[in-house]
Amino acid sequence: MENRKVKGRILSGMRPTGKMHLGNYVGALENWVKLQDEYENYHLIADYHALTTNLDTSELFSNTIEMVYDWLAVGIDPQRSPIFRQSQVKEHCELFLIFAMLITTARLERNPTLKEQVRDLNIGTLSFGHLGYPVLQAADILIYKANLVPVGEDQVPHVEITREIARKFNQTWGKVFPIPEAKLTKFARLPGLDGNKMSKSVGNTILLADSDEEINSKIKKAITDPQKIRRGDPGHPEICLVYTYHQKFNPAQCPEIYAGCTSGALGCVECKMKCGKAIQSVIAPYRTRRMYYATHQSEVMDILIDGEKRARQVAQNTMADVHNKMRIG
């Protein structure tokens, strides 16, 4: 493995939701790829976390593999950044159990992010596991002695819980864990085709795996400036979803598109076709690499097994430190 100077260690992860969409790419994956050049990164497939909101595990493995195809396709380098399933590194569960002794239920109930999730998902009865998922998240981060946690402002409360738990452990039994810092990152929020949050359950996504024909078909349905009804009408790009996509995937042509839209010279249909071509150009190499991995699943499994072996070694070393300080085991 190449020698390189890194600033610190980062743990990043996602629940296995299957094929990734443009919102996942803009909001996380693009940033993960860039971080590989500066930090030592570990990439967690949070399959245990998935159980907090859905107990159906019938598609958990297939969703995991589909997600990994996309991670690899966009440029996550498994040699530099191990990819692994949470469930295959049992030390996460042991550290979660120990950490659960260091925090009160009252503290977890005050977590504003949890309250928002319960409201947004309309959860009637909260499970113990869901209430405690920030504790498992703390174990995920600290078992790799991560120094930094890249988050948006809405996730800072989770990092604070992790910091509290790390301090409590160190004060109770002796220093093992660094106190991780939140690496505030402005995660871009790419809206879905209907202008709302991009989500596969809503059906308003463009997938990294979509064909050119699928992209064209989907972009035709994207909402535009409601005041621009026909070609010739002056438009307002600043409120148009399609122009938002242009700004991300077609920045070089944005001045021309802005001028054409505001003057009325550029119609919405033509504008959408330009946008579709720009998106196709960006994701075409990812789709090609994805097709390679999708037809070489054994290679992907080898990547996972290797990542899990490397992650497990770090986790076991951390737990040896934990046992030593606690004088157990």
Secondary structure as UniProt FT lines:
FT   STRAND          9..14
FT   HELIX           22..24
FT   HELIX           25..29
FT   HELIX           30..35
FT   TURN            36..38
FT   STRAND          40..45
FT   TURN            47..48
FT   HELIX           49..52
FT   TURN            58..59
FT   HELIX           60..74
FT   TURN            78..80
FT   STRAND          83..85
FT   HELIX           86..88
FT   HELIX           91..100
FT   TURN            101..102
FT   HELIX           105..109
FT   HELIX           112..120
FT   TURN            121..122
FT   HELIX           128..131
FT   HELIX           133..142
FT   TURN            143..145
FT   STRAND          148..151
FT   HELIX           153..155
FT   HELIX           156..173
FT   STRAND          181..184
FT   TURN            193..194
FT   TURN            200..203
FT   TURN            208..209
FT   HELIX           212..220
FT   TURN            226..227
FT   TURN            231..232
FT   HELIX           237..239
FT   HELIX           241..249
FT   HELIX           251..253
FT   HELIX           254..263
FT   HELIX           268..294
FT   HELIX           297..326
//
